Amino acid sequence: MDETSPLVSPLRDPVDFSYCPTEPTSPRGAFGNTPGSVVRLPAGSPDRNRERQPLLDRDRGNTSRDPHRNEFPEDPEFRDIIRKAERAIEEGIYPERIYQGSSGSYFVKDSQGKIIGVFKPKNEEPYGHLNPKWTKWLQKLCCPCCFGRDCLVLNQGYLSEAGASLVDQKLELNIVPRTKVVYLASETFNYSAIDRVKSRGKKLALEKVPKVGQRFHRIGLPPKIGSFQLFVDGYKDADFWLRRFEAEPLPENTNRQLLLQFERLVVLDYIIRNTGR
């Protein structure tokens, strides 16, 4: 079959089948492109420098914004409540410690002294090193074999609080108040002696030698990370209602609604692996 045959495409490019030996591109010779082979790049090759570049820029998170600033652009209402709490702390209305429970948790108030949320710092959780309640410390000291639950990650309770709120919103259960991770600093929080001494030293330096004090990155106690849950008005503790239900049985319709809410709570606890309720 020659080039004039109708079975040959007239647009076909001529192919040169002559033998042309090439130098191997790797120590493995002509098999350098096979999987597992090593290909060495020249020292001046631009691809060699690209391999040394990190996947994420190191300066990606280094912005002028304060890393401890609470920003919630997707939830302006929650952001305004946090601003009220921060303003109240600046005015001397500090959060009040909740004496119930086995960890350090605080009622956060606004400028009028009204409770607007509950803050639970990470390092004051039941197994945190700054937990102001000594019961867990005594349990760990005297009964180490019965300390904690193996299925729980220590000092991650604040993430579970925020995660429960997120799952509740996604499933539209509407049984968990809005909860997010925030940063707060207050004199009433449980700080170490070193942090308090450093805070007093910086304030004293700012008063005595302003030029030196202005060089400090932060004046005052360091902010604590933790979960901030909005306070719900008009609700009472479960013990109050359990005692009342014993004396006054619920109507059938109300009892059915309570059962439905309780079932939702069980489903939520199962999803977030909450074993402490």
Buried (B, 14 or more C-beta within 10 A) or exposed (E): EEEEEEEEEEEEEEEEEEEEEEEEEBEBEEEBEEEEEEEEEEEEEEEEEEEEEEEEEEEEEEEEEEEBEBEBEEEEEBBEBBEBBBEBBEEEBBBBBBEEEBBBBBBBBBBEEEEBBBBBBBBBBBBBEBBBBEEBBEBBEEEEEEEEEEEBEEBEBBBBBBBBBBBBEEEEBEEBBBBBBBBBBBEEBBBEEEBEEBBEEBBEBBEEEEEEBEEBEEEBBBBBBBBBBBBEEEEEEEEEEEEEEEEEEBEEEEEEEEEEEEEBBEBBBEBBEBEEE
